[in-house]
Amino acid sequence: METILNLLPLTDSERADFLAAAPNDDHVFCPSPDLTFTSDIASLDKIARATVILGCVPPHMLTSCTGLKWLQTWSAGVNNYLTPGALPQGAMLTSAVGAYGQAVSEHMFASLLALMKRLPAYRDHQRAKEWVDE
């Protein structure tokens, strides 16, 4: 049986999906704002018991997590976890690399087009009730 510490902000339906996917495992749902990432005993205990973590825990807080088998970050970068000793020997590290590529590229193109067409200036003129041709 695994102890899965899930730091993702989930709806009740999404939590139910996780429970259904691994019904024999112990699930600890604790969205990251609820896990204070300080040295409080409750946070450290949740991390120390985890064999699987879904989310980003500060690497210095993983030292007590001797049973950790898998850390899945929601970030693309994992450099902080590559320092020797950050993860227990044999723990698997995976990331969300590629998960945000399309959204980032769409945002970049939207921003580029907005700047090329001077949309921020037009918005400011509109708010000021000035109809100026940029």
N, C-alpha and C positions, 0 to 999 in steps of 0.2 A: 504494500500500500504506500502510495506517495502522499506527501503533504504538499499541496500546491498553494503557494502564496500568490494570489492574483491581485495586482495593483491597478488593473485597468478600471476606468470609470464605466461600469456596465449598468444596463437596465435590468429589471427583474427577469425579463425574457432572456436576455443574454446570459445572465447567471444560470438560469435553468438549462440553457444549452450546454454550458460548461459542466454542470452537474450530470447531465445526461451523457455527455461524451466520456466521462470518467466516473461512473457511479460508485466504484469501490474505493475511491481515493478520498482523502480528507482535504476539503477545499476551505481555504481561508480567504475571504474576499475583504480586501482592505484597500480601497482606492488611495492612491498616493497622498492626497491631501489629508487623509485620516491617519496615515502612517507618518508620524511627525518627523522622522529621520533625525531624531535626537537620541540621546542615550536613555530615554525612558525604558523601563523594564518591559512594558507590553510590546513596544516596537521591536526591541532586541529579541524577545522571546519568539515572536512571529517569524522573524528572519532566521533565527537559529534552528527552528524546527523544520524549516522548508527544505524539501528535496527538489522542488521545482519552483522557480520564481518567474512570473510573467510581469515584466516592468523593469524599472531602473532603480536599483537600490545603490546608494553611495558605496563604492568599493570598500571603504574602511569599515563598513557595517557588516561585511560578509565574512570577517575573520572568524566569527563564532558559528558560521554556517558550515560545519564540517561534513554534513550529509548531503550537501547540494550536489545534484546530478546535472541540472540543466538551468541555465539562465537565459531567458528570451527577453531581450530589451525591446522597447518600442522605438528606440532611436537607431539611426543607421550607423553612427559612430560608436565604437566600443573600446577605444584606446585606453580609457581609464581602467578597464577590466583586464587588459593585457599585461599589466605590471606583474612580475613574478610574485606569487603569494596572494594576489587579489582574489583568486578563485581557488577552491580546494583542488587538489590533484585529481585529474580525470573528469572534472566537471565540463560539460559541453556549454559553449557560448554561441548563441545565435542572435541575429539582429534583424531589424526591420529594413535593411538596405533594399532599395527598390520600391518600397511600399508607397513612397510619397513622390516618386519621380514625375508622374503625370500631373499631379496637382501642382507641383512646384513649377513645372514647365508651362502649364496653363496660366498660372499667376504671373509668371515672367512675361509671357506674351501679352496678357491683358494689361499689365502695367506699361509695357513698352508702347502698345497702341494708344493707351490713355495719354501718355506723355507726348507721343508724336502728334496726336490730335488736340493737344492742349486742353484736355477735359478738366483738369483741376482748375485752370484759369477760368474756363467757362462756368464751372460750378460756383466759383467765388463771385463772378460777375452776376450770375443768376441770383445768388443770395442777396447781393447788394442792389438787386433790381436794376442792373445796368446791362443793356443789351449791346455788348461790344463785340465786334468781329475780331477774333484773334488771328 
